[in-house]
Amino acid sequence: MTLASPEIVKRRRGLKLAAIAVLTVAAALAAGQIATLPNLDTWYAGLIKPAFNPSNWIFGPVWTTLFALMAFAVWRVLRLPASTPGRQPALVLFYGQLILNALWSWAFFASQSPLLGLVDIGPQLIFIIATIIAFRRVDPLAAWCMVPLAGWVSFASILNFAIWRLN
């Protein structure tokens, strides 16, 4: 019987953590899409939108990029030793914002309520900013990977508010 070398063990752990990162982020993406897609061509198409509302086609590439960055960021933090100071709170904040991200689609699209979307997106943005701060303490690159999400969700907050006001 041969034992795996420390390098093989490390590589396997990294792959397992990458799978966890990708699968959890992909699950949030899928949960959001289940709520969003049936309502795009029906309810959402009938809403009055502000002039700065992007074309529908832009949302797919933007969110795909943001979710890929989120998966990479959380993988970087997951692979740190469990004893790393600040790692656990950073992960709690990350998964909190991820849950709020998925719930936004259910609040806004599935419930067909821009007001419920606003109720979700405010705390979501706070969690994203807190995640960036917490990630910066344990892995600055992971924190930088979350910055585009904060920018996009800030824009989405303004868009969500405008749609609520117009409708």
Backbone as ProteinMPNN parsed JSONL, in Angstrom:
{"seq_chain_A": "MTLASPEIVKRRRGLKLAAIAVLTVAAALAAGQIATLPNLDTWYAGLIKPAFNPSNWIFGPVWTTLFALMAFAVWRVLRLPASTPGRQPALVLFYGQLILNALWSWAFFASQSPLLGLVDIGPQLIFIIATIIAFRRVDPLAAWCMVPLAGWVSFASILNFAIWRLN", "coords_chain_A": {"N_chain_A": [[0.847, -1.169, 0.0], [0.635, 2.16, -0.935], [1.202, 5.444, 0.181], [-0.318, 8.571, -0.481], [1.512, 11.28, -1.804], [2.427, 14.337, -0.085], [2.042, 16.47, -1.846], [0.17, 15.479, -3.702], [-2.006, 15.06, -2.009], [-2.498, 17.707, -1.257], [-3.18, 18.808, -3.741], [-5.502, 17.33, -4.345], [-7.159, 18.206, -2.269], [-7.366, 20.91, -2.974], [-8.747, 20.685, -5.412], [-11.138, 19.536, -4.522], [-12.101, 21.614, -2.901], [-12.371, 23.567, -4.853], [-14.417, 22.448, -6.344], [-16.477, 22.565, -4.439], [-16.705, 25.355, -4.172], [-17.43, 26.141, -6.82], [-19.787, 24.631, -7.22], [-21.532, 25.533, -5.16], [-21.804, 28.245, -5.779], [-22.797, 28.024, -8.38], [-25.206, 26.767, -7.791], [-26.605, 28.827, -6.516], [-26.791, 30.597, -8.665], [-28.359, 29.043, -10.417], [-30.708, 28.773, -8.867], [-31.577, 31.412, -8.835], [-32.043, 31.8, -11.576], [-34.174, 30.072, -12.051], [-36.258, 31.451, -10.901], [-36.197, 33.807, -12.373], [-36.195, 33.471, -15.292], [-38.828, 32.51, -16.24], [-40.296, 34.819, -16.004], [-39.285, 36.896, -17.509], [-40.004, 37.454, -20.278], [-42.629, 37.949, -19.959], [-43.943, 39.251, -17.407], [-41.774, 41.087, -16.655], [-41.104, 42.26, -19.112], [-43.282, 43.886, -19.535], [-43.003, 45.987, -17.762], [-42.447, 49.446, -16.938], [-39.436, 50.965, -17.623], [-36.421, 52.689, -16.619], [-34.494, 55.079, -18.583], [-31.825, 54.36, -18.431], [-31.763, 51.65, -18.251], [-30.204, 48.62, -18.962], [-29.914, 46.666, -22.029], [-31.56, 43.516, -22.269], [-29.822, 41.433, -23.034], [-27.332, 41.952, -21.935], [-27.263, 41.199, -19.272], [-26.821, 38.414, -18.918], [-24.015, 37.808, -19.73], [-22.728, 39.554, -17.904], [-23.569, 38.651, -15.327], [-22.647, 36.014, -15.463], [-19.873, 36.409, -15.519], [-19.55, 37.706, -13.032], [-20.402, 35.692, -11.238], [-18.475, 33.754, -11.773], [-16.193, 35.095, -10.839], [-16.935, 35.284, -8.143], [-16.928, 32.557, -7.41], [-14.209, 31.928, -7.761], [-13.094, 33.675, -5.868], [-14.187, 32.755, -3.406], [-13.171, 30.186, -3.397], [-10.448, 30.719, -3.066], [-10.447, 31.616, -0.431], [-11.571, 29.453, 0.929], [-9.534, 27.563, 0.672], [-7.619, 28.349, 2.453], [-5.985, 27.632, 5.58], [-8.112, 26.285, 8.114], [-7.705, 27.423, 10.557], [-6.993, 30.031, 10.075], [-7.083, 33.34, 11.07], [-10.097, 35.122, 10.917], [-11.073, 33.805, 8.684], [-13.394, 32.116, 8.921], [-15.588, 33.946, 9.665], [-15.492, 35.477, 7.308], [-16.277, 33.641, 5.363], [-18.882, 33.101, 6.231], [-20.102, 35.591, 5.799], [-19.755, 35.744, 3.013], [-21.335, 33.555, 2.081], [-23.756, 34.395, 3.064], [-24.288, 36.734, 1.532], [-24.467, 35.481, -0.911], [-26.741, 33.879, -0.671], [-28.669, 35.91, -0.302], [-28.407, 37.055, -2.809], [-29.455, 35.075, -4.536], [-32.039, 34.994, -3.489], [-32.991, 37.513, -4.169], [-33.854, 37.337, -6.853], [-36.117, 35.784, -6.541], [-37.659, 37.447, -4.949], [-37.935, 39.796, -6.552], [-38.507, 38.914, -9.298], [-39.986, 36.315, -9.251], [-41.933, 36.857, -7.304], [-42.869, 39.044, -8.487], [-42.362, 41.711, -7.695], [-41.004, 44.699, -7.412], [-40.656, 46.179, -5.069], [-40.221, 44.233, -3.035], [-37.841, 43.299, -4.057], [-36.199, 45.514, -3.549], [-36.211, 45.424, -0.755], [-34.631, 43.214, -0.337], [-32.209, 43.774, -1.725], [-30.833, 45.868, -0.485], [-29.788, 44.905, 2.104], [-28.289, 42.872, 0.894], [-26.287, 44.252, -0.547], [-24.929, 45.405, 1.596], [-23.941, 43.08, 2.823], [-22.239, 42.223, 0.768], [-20.292, 44.258, 0.703], [-19.314, 43.976, 3.312], [-18.276, 41.416, 3.04], [-16.202, 41.874, 1.208], [-14.512, 43.445, 2.806], [-13.94, 41.603, 4.858], [-12.77, 39.504, 3.365], [-10.529, 40.858, 2.415], [-8.911, 40.944, 4.622], [-8.022, 38.358, 4.846], [-7.335, 37.418, 2.311], [-6.309, 39.356, -0.061], [-6.586, 39.313, -2.931], [-8.899, 37.784, -3.309], [-10.738, 39.545, -2.199], [-10.593, 41.688, -4.041], [-11.718, 40.418, -6.222], [-14.372, 40.464, -5.591], [-15.158, 43.077, -5.822], [-16.166, 44.009, -8.409], [-18.731, 42.86, -8.257], [-19.893, 44.311, -6.156], [-20.002, 46.814, -7.37], [-21.756, 46.298, -9.542], [-24.092, 45.433, -8.21], [-24.648, 47.721, -6.798], [-25.352, 49.424, -8.924], [-27.542, 47.885, -9.807], [-29.214, 48.212, -7.622], [-29.974, 50.892, -7.824], [-31.279, 50.769, -10.278], [-33.321, 48.91, -9.652], [-34.718, 50.449, -7.752], [-35.574, 52.582, -9.396], [-37.261, 51.226, -11.207], [-39.2, 50.324, -9.435], [-40.268, 52.811, -8.618], [-41.289, 53.77, -11.052], [-43.292, 52.0, -11.603]], "CA_chain_A": [[0.0, 0.0, 0.0], [1.421, 3.389, -0.988], [0.522, 6.637, 0.658], [-0.237, 9.694, -1.406], [2.493, 12.289, -1.416], [1.793, 15.569, 0.401], [1.64, 17.296, -3.001], [-1.073, 14.903, -4.24], [-3.046, 15.358, -1.021], [-2.773, 19.143, -1.369], [-3.863, 19.006, -5.019], [-6.86, 16.777, -4.197], [-7.901, 19.131, -1.402], [-7.646, 22.097, -3.78], [-9.8, 20.344, -6.373], [-12.379, 19.353, -3.767], [-12.56, 22.942, -2.501], [-12.811, 24.24, -6.076], [-15.741, 21.895, -6.655], [-17.419, 23.145, -3.479], [-16.893, 26.76, -4.54], [-18.173, 26.236, -8.078], [-21.133, 24.069, -7.074], [-22.397, 26.386, -4.339], [-22.095, 29.462, -6.542], [-23.669, 27.62, -9.481], [-26.537, 26.499, -7.223], [-27.248, 30.13, -6.323], [-27.113, 31.077, -9.999], [-29.496, 28.259, -10.918], [-31.904, 29.133, -8.089], [-32.024, 32.702, -9.332], [-32.566, 31.653, -12.937], [-35.494, 29.422, -11.974], [-37.226, 32.505, -10.601], [-36.114, 34.904, -13.339], [-36.477, 33.175, -16.696], [-40.246, 32.472, -16.632], [-40.923, 36.133, -15.86], [-38.626, 37.908, -18.341], [-40.771, 37.818, -21.473], [-44.023, 38.23, -19.594], [-44.093, 40.342, -16.439], [-40.702, 42.085, -16.719], [-41.192, 42.964, -20.395], [-44.356, 44.87, -19.459], [-42.711, 47.057, -16.814], [-41.825, 50.68, -17.395], [-38.044, 50.964, -17.15], [-35.74, 53.962, -16.846], [-33.687, 55.175, -19.795], [-30.509, 53.736, -18.232], [-31.915, 50.195, -18.138], [-29.451, 47.942, -20.034], [-30.614, 45.657, -22.825], [-31.621, 42.227, -21.567], [-28.721, 40.535, -23.386], [-26.129, 42.266, -21.156], [-27.317, 40.598, -17.942], [-26.217, 37.076, -18.929], [-22.553, 37.858, -19.637], [-22.281, 40.221, -16.67], [-23.752, 37.765, -14.178], [-21.738, 34.868, -15.606], [-18.557, 36.88, -15.086], [-19.584, 37.967, -11.588], [-20.464, 34.418, -10.523], [-17.153, 33.119, -11.899], [-15.315, 35.792, -9.893], [-17.322, 34.871, -6.787], [-16.45, 31.185, -7.178], [-12.758, 31.996, -7.598], [-12.812, 34.347, -4.599], [-14.484, 31.892, -2.254], [-12.201, 29.075, -3.431], [-9.191, 31.197, -2.467], [-10.616, 31.692, 1.024], [-11.783, 28.084, 1.418], [-8.293, 26.78, 0.707], [-6.79, 28.77, 3.583], [-6.173, 26.759, 6.746], [-9.289, 26.616, 8.925], [-7.264, 28.213, 11.713], [-6.661, 31.391, 9.653], [-7.959, 34.321, 11.72], [-11.016, 35.833, 10.035], [-11.557, 32.974, 7.578], [-14.776, 31.659, 9.14], [-16.548, 35.04, 9.472], [-15.492, 35.87, 5.896], [-17.097, 32.667, 4.638], [-20.282, 33.315, 6.627], [-20.55, 36.776, 5.058], [-19.841, 35.407, 1.591], [-22.502, 32.729, 1.798], [-24.924, 35.234, 3.335], [-24.563, 37.559, 0.351], [-24.847, 34.581, -2.005], [-28.153, 33.531, -0.437], [-29.458, 37.098, -0.612], [-28.355, 37.21, -4.255], [-30.443, 34.157, -5.118], [-33.375, 35.389, -3.024], [-33.44, 38.706, -4.879], [-34.61, 36.923, -8.037], [-37.428, 35.316, -6.088], [-38.396, 38.618, -4.47], [-38.235, 40.701, -7.658], [-39.127, 38.27, -10.457], [-41.019, 35.316, -8.957], [-43.031, 37.542, -6.602], [-43.23, 40.173, -9.342], [-42.426, 42.83, -6.767], [-39.804, 45.525, -7.271], [-40.505, 46.579, -3.67], [-39.543, 43.135, -2.332], [-36.462, 43.309, -4.539], [-35.493, 46.547, -2.787], [-36.049, 44.952, 0.622], [-33.52, 42.262, -0.353], [-30.945, 44.242, -2.316], [-30.11, 46.707, 0.48], [-28.938, 44.036, 2.928], [-27.356, 42.142, 0.031], [-25.147, 45.126, -0.805], [-24.186, 45.506, 2.863], [-23.207, 41.82, 2.976], [-21.154, 42.193, -0.225], [-19.235, 45.157, 1.179], [-18.713, 43.325, 4.488], [-17.482, 40.293, 2.523], [-14.969, 42.444, 0.653], [-13.661, 43.837, 3.94], [-13.488, 40.381, 5.53], [-11.857, 38.812, 2.458], [-9.278, 41.616, 2.327], [-8.098, 40.599, 5.794], [-7.454, 37.013, 4.724], [-6.827, 37.2, 0.953], [-6.643, 40.573, -0.818], [-7.057, 39.032, -4.291], [-10.298, 37.372, -3.189], [-11.503, 40.769, -1.979], [-10.676, 42.41, -5.315], [-12.633, 39.679, -7.101], [-15.743, 40.793, -5.188], [-15.432, 44.501, -6.077], [-17.117, 44.203, -9.514], [-20.072, 42.518, -7.782], [-20.389, 45.464, -5.396], [-20.345, 47.844, -8.344], [-22.946, 45.911, -10.304], [-25.258, 45.416, -7.319], [-24.956, 49.133, -6.542], [-26.119, 49.837, -10.095], [-28.817, 47.162, -9.784], [-30.044, 48.831, -6.582], [-30.537, 52.114, -8.41], [-32.211, 50.308, -11.305], [-34.456, 48.327, -8.936], [-35.463, 51.579, -7.18], [-36.226, 53.304, -10.486], [-38.365, 50.393, -11.704], [-40.261, 50.404, -8.406], [-40.888, 54.152, -8.694], [-42.02, 53.927, -12.314], [-44.395, 51.051, -11.717]], "C_chain_A": [[0.898, 1.239, 0.0], [0.573, 4.555, -0.511], [0.692, 7.743, -0.373], [0.776, 10.702, -0.886], [1.765, 13.532, -0.905], [1.309, 16.474, -0.746], [0.332, 16.793, -3.605], [-2.236, 15.198, -3.294], [-3.465, 16.823, -1.125], [-3.57, 19.43, -2.651], [-5.304, 18.489, -4.946], [-7.736, 17.693, -3.347], [-8.294, 20.381, -2.178], [-8.759, 21.853, -4.784], [-11.146, 20.166, -5.68], [-12.958, 20.713, -3.361], [-13.011, 23.754, -3.711], [-14.197, 23.751, -6.472], [-16.802, 22.467, -5.718], [-17.73, 24.592, -3.853], [-17.768, 26.882, -5.787], [-19.608, 25.737, -7.904], [-22.043, 24.949, -6.232], [-22.765, 27.672, -5.077], [-23.029, 29.137, -7.707], [-25.088, 27.318, -8.983], [-27.297, 27.806, -6.997], [-27.658, 30.716, -7.672], [-28.343, 30.355, -10.548], [-30.785, 28.612, -10.178], [-32.462, 30.472, -8.557], [-32.637, 32.609, -10.719], [-33.935, 30.998, -12.96], [-36.58, 30.462, -11.718], [-37.31, 33.549, -11.71], [-36.675, 34.546, -14.709], [-37.964, 33.127, -17.056], [-40.922, 33.847, -16.62], [-40.321, 37.214, -16.757], [-39.512, 38.389, -19.494], [-42.226, 38.159, -21.166], [-44.072, 39.454, -18.69], [-43.045, 41.438, -16.623], [-40.78, 42.9, -18.009], [-42.248, 44.064, -20.356], [-44.1, 46.023, -18.497], [-42.18, 48.303, -17.518], [-40.432, 50.713, -16.778], [-37.396, 52.316, -17.43], [-34.875, 53.912, -18.108], [-32.336, 54.469, -19.661], [-30.584, 52.22, -18.057], [-31.141, 49.519, -19.283], [-30.351, 47.0, -20.832], [-30.545, 44.322, -22.09], [-30.399, 41.353, -21.833], [-27.484, 40.769, -22.514], [-26.093, 41.516, -19.814], [-26.653, 39.225, -17.89], [-24.705, 37.101, -18.821], [-22.045, 38.508, -18.348], [-22.402, 39.272, -15.491], [-22.866, 36.527, -14.272], [-20.34, 35.237, -15.127], [-18.516, 37.072, -13.571], [-19.627, 36.669, -10.786], [-19.144, 33.665, -10.631], [-16.161, 33.77, -10.932], [-15.642, 35.412, -8.449], [-16.792, 33.478, -6.466], [-14.937, 31.175, -6.955], [-12.397, 32.605, -6.244], [-13.054, 33.419, -3.414], [-13.554, 30.676, -2.237], [-10.895, 29.492, -2.779], [-9.291, 31.241, -0.946], [-10.824, 30.293, 1.606], [-10.471, 27.315, 1.565], [-7.317, 27.233, 1.79], [-6.982, 27.797, 4.739], [-7.364, 27.237, 7.595], [-8.933, 27.5, 10.115], [-6.909, 29.662, 11.359], [-7.615, 32.377, 10.316], [-8.802, 35.077, 10.687], [-11.592, 35.006, 8.908], [-13.024, 32.612, 7.756], [-15.794, 32.792, 9.006], [-16.624, 35.504, 8.012], [-16.366, 34.933, 5.073], [-18.578, 32.818, 4.98], [-20.85, 34.513, 5.864], [-20.708, 36.468, 3.571], [-21.107, 34.612, 1.299], [-23.806, 33.459, 2.137], [-25.278, 36.088, 2.133], [-25.001, 36.693, -0.817], [-26.316, 34.168, -1.884], [-29.051, 34.719, -0.769], [-29.493, 37.362, -2.115], [-29.413, 36.336, -4.926], [-31.861, 34.559, -4.726], [-33.895, 36.632, -3.73], [-34.278, 38.335, -6.097], [-36.006, 36.446, -7.672], [-38.282, 36.489, -5.609], [-38.85, 39.483, -5.65], [-39.036, 40.002, -8.755], [-40.251, 37.309, -10.089], [-42.201, 35.94, -8.234], [-43.553, 38.725, -7.403], [-43.399, 41.434, -8.506], [-41.101, 43.586, -6.707], [-39.583, 45.986, -5.824], [-39.816, 45.482, -2.857], [-38.093, 43.012, -2.79], [-35.621, 44.337, -3.79], [-35.23, 46.108, -1.354], [-34.866, 43.986, 0.715], [-32.199, 42.911, -0.737], [-30.158, 45.156, -1.377], [-29.212, 45.882, 1.388], [-27.914, 43.246, 2.105], [-26.106, 42.989, -0.229], [-24.288, 45.302, 0.448], [-23.351, 44.242, 3.085], [-22.043, 41.737, 1.987], [-19.994, 43.059, 0.243], [-18.535, 44.552, 2.396], [-17.849, 42.143, 4.068], [-16.155, 40.792, 1.959], [-13.999, 42.803, 1.776], [-13.081, 42.603, 4.627], [-12.505, 39.6, 4.659], [-10.511, 39.53, 2.401], [-8.336, 41.251, 3.47], [-7.412, 39.24, 5.649], [-6.854, 36.728, 3.351], [-7.211, 38.405, 0.091], [-7.133, 40.319, -2.245], [-8.517, 38.59, -4.278], [-11.195, 38.589, -2.989], [-11.68, 41.539, -3.28], [-11.633, 41.723, -6.283], [-14.103, 39.983, -6.787], [-16.127, 42.239, -5.512], [-16.361, 44.712, -7.284], [-18.556, 43.858, -9.122], [-20.674, 43.689, -7.013], [-20.797, 46.593, -6.345], [-21.627, 47.538, -9.085], [-24.189, 45.934, -9.418], [-25.622, 46.838, -6.885], [-25.789, 49.692, -7.698], [-27.499, 49.177, -10.096], [-29.76, 47.727, -8.728], [-30.729, 50.083, -7.119], [-31.578, 51.751, -9.462], [-33.478, 49.741, -10.666], [-35.345, 49.442, -8.364], [-36.228, 52.323, -8.273], [-37.416, 52.515, -11.044], [-39.517, 50.416, -10.696], [-41.004, 51.73, -8.508], [-41.757, 54.308, -9.942], [-43.249, 53.031, -12.421], [-45.239, 51.03, -10.457]], "O_chain_A": [[1.804, 1.359, 0.824], [-0.626, 4.624, -0.778], [1.718, 7.833, -1.047], [0.878, 10.94, 0.318], [0.606, 13.755, -1.255], [0.291, 17.156, -0.621], [-0.524, 17.595, -3.981], [-3.328, 15.547, -3.74], [-4.655, 17.136, -1.083], [-4.524, 20.208, -2.632], [-6.223, 19.147, -5.436], [-8.902, 17.927, -3.664], [-9.42, 20.861, -2.057], [-9.618, 22.712, -4.988], [-12.176, 20.599, -6.197], [-14.164, 20.934, -3.467], [-13.943, 24.55, -3.602], [-15.049, 24.539, -6.884], [-17.898, 22.814, -6.156], [-18.89, 25.002, -3.849], [-18.736, 27.642, -5.8], [-20.544, 26.367, -8.397], [-23.221, 25.097, -6.559], [-23.905, 28.13, -5.007], [-23.955, 29.898, -7.988], [-26.061, 27.59, -9.686], [-28.497, 27.881, -7.259], [-28.75, 31.268, -7.804], [-29.257, 30.987, -11.079], [-31.841, 28.737, -10.799], [-33.676, 30.643, -8.662], [-33.638, 33.266, -11.005], [-34.77, 31.334, -13.801], [-37.685, 30.364, -12.252], [-38.377, 34.111, -11.956], [-37.54, 35.251, -15.228], [-38.34, 33.663, -18.098], [-42.01, 34.007, -17.175], [-40.807, 38.345, -16.758], [-39.736, 39.588, -19.656], [-42.959, 38.612, -22.045], [-44.227, 40.576, -19.173], [-43.402, 42.611, -16.735], [-40.545, 44.108, -17.991], [-42.127, 45.065, -21.063], [-44.907, 46.949, -18.426], [-41.542, 48.212, -18.567], [-40.265, 50.517, -15.574], [-37.78, 53.007, -18.374], [-34.57, 52.838, -18.627], [-31.765, 54.03, -20.659], [-29.579, 51.58, -17.748], [-31.395, 49.814, -20.451], [-31.413, 46.591, -20.362], [-29.581, 44.044, -21.376], [-29.978, 40.606, -20.951], [-26.663, 39.863, -22.37], [-25.017, 41.235, -19.287], [-25.984, 38.907, -16.907], [-24.148, 36.481, -17.915], [-21.052, 38.064, -17.772], [-21.447, 39.101, -14.733], [-22.383, 36.041, -13.249], [-19.699, 34.467, -14.412], [-17.565, 36.654, -12.91], [-18.956, 36.558, -9.759], [-18.734, 33.004, -9.677], [-15.379, 33.076, -10.282], [-14.741, 35.239, -7.629], [-16.267, 33.244, -5.377], [-14.445, 30.489, -6.06], [-11.503, 32.113, -5.555], [-12.213, 33.314, -2.521], [-13.193, 30.192, -1.164], [-10.296, 28.722, -2.028], [-8.322, 30.937, -0.25], [-10.297, 29.989, 2.676], [-10.321, 26.507, 2.481], [-6.302, 26.577, 2.023], [-8.048, 27.194, 4.86], [-7.583, 28.436, 7.763], [-9.778, 28.241, 10.617], [-6.561, 30.442, 12.246], [-8.829, 32.268, 10.146], [-8.274, 35.605, 9.707], [-12.516, 35.456, 8.231], [-13.817, 32.785, 6.83], [-16.785, 32.624, 8.295], [-17.695, 35.88, 7.535], [-17.105, 35.373, 4.192], [-19.433, 32.676, 4.106], [-21.962, 34.445, 5.341], [-21.683, 36.886, 2.946], [-21.863, 34.946, 0.386], [-24.847, 33.164, 1.551], [-26.446, 36.163, 1.75], [-25.82, 37.12, -1.631], [-27.039, 34.115, -2.879], [-30.072, 34.562, -1.438], [-30.5, 37.84, -2.637], [-30.17, 36.802, -5.778], [-32.78, 34.474, -5.541], [-35.106, 36.797, -3.878], [-35.31, 38.958, -6.347], [-36.963, 36.68, -8.409], [-39.491, 36.517, -5.841], [-40.02, 39.857, -5.732], [-40.127, 40.451, -9.103], [-41.371, 37.472, -10.572], [-43.349, 35.595, -8.514], [-44.56, 39.334, -7.041], [-44.413, 42.128, -8.583], [-40.174, 43.155, -6.021], [-38.44, 46.164, -5.403], [-38.916, 45.776, -2.069], [-37.218, 42.659, -1.999], [-34.473, 44.07, -3.438], [-34.166, 46.38, -0.798], [-34.176, 43.947, 1.733], [-31.171, 42.621, -0.126], [-28.932, 45.211, -1.466], [-28.006, 46.121, 1.445], [-26.804, 42.987, 2.571], [-24.987, 42.485, -0.136], [-23.061, 45.341, 0.364], [-22.19, 44.324, 3.488], [-20.975, 41.234, 2.334], [-18.839, 42.637, 0.185], [-17.31, 44.607, 2.502], [-16.805, 41.893, 4.671], [-15.107, 40.197, 2.208], [-12.808, 42.499, 1.701], [-11.891, 42.555, 4.94], [-11.508, 39.086, 5.167], [-9.466, 38.882, 2.345], [-7.116, 41.248, 3.305], [-6.362, 38.996, 6.244], [-5.962, 35.889, 3.231], [-8.326, 38.462, -0.43], [-8.01, 41.037, -2.725], [-9.289, 38.986, -5.151], [-12.289, 38.654, -3.549], [-12.781, 41.992, -3.593], [-12.29, 42.391, -7.082], [-14.974, 39.777, -7.632], [-17.308, 42.582, -5.477], [-17.276, 45.531, -7.192], [-19.496, 44.493, -9.601], [-21.844, 44.019, -7.204], [-21.82, 47.246, -6.139], [-22.486, 48.405, -9.243], [-25.239, 46.413, -9.847], [-26.792, 47.123, -6.632], [-26.805, 50.351, -7.479], [-28.506, 49.836, -10.354], [-30.976, 47.722, -8.919], [-31.919, 50.298, -6.892], [-32.643, 52.366, -9.523], [-34.586, 50.062, -11.096], [-36.569, 49.387, -8.478], [-37.4, 52.656, -8.094], [-38.467, 53.094, -11.321], [-40.681, 50.517, -11.085], [-42.234, 51.759, -8.486], [-42.83, 54.908, -9.888], [-44.139, 53.279, -13.235], [-46.215, 50.284, -10.38]]}, "name": "protein", "num_of_chains": 1, "seq": "MTLASPEIVKRRRGLKLAAIAVLTVAAALAAGQIATLPNLDTWYAGLIKPAFNPSNWIFGPVWTTLFALMAFAVWRVLRLPASTPGRQPALVLFYGQLILNALWSWAFFASQSPLLGLVDIGPQLIFIIATIIAFRRVDPLAAWCMVPLAGWVSFASILNFAIWRLN"}
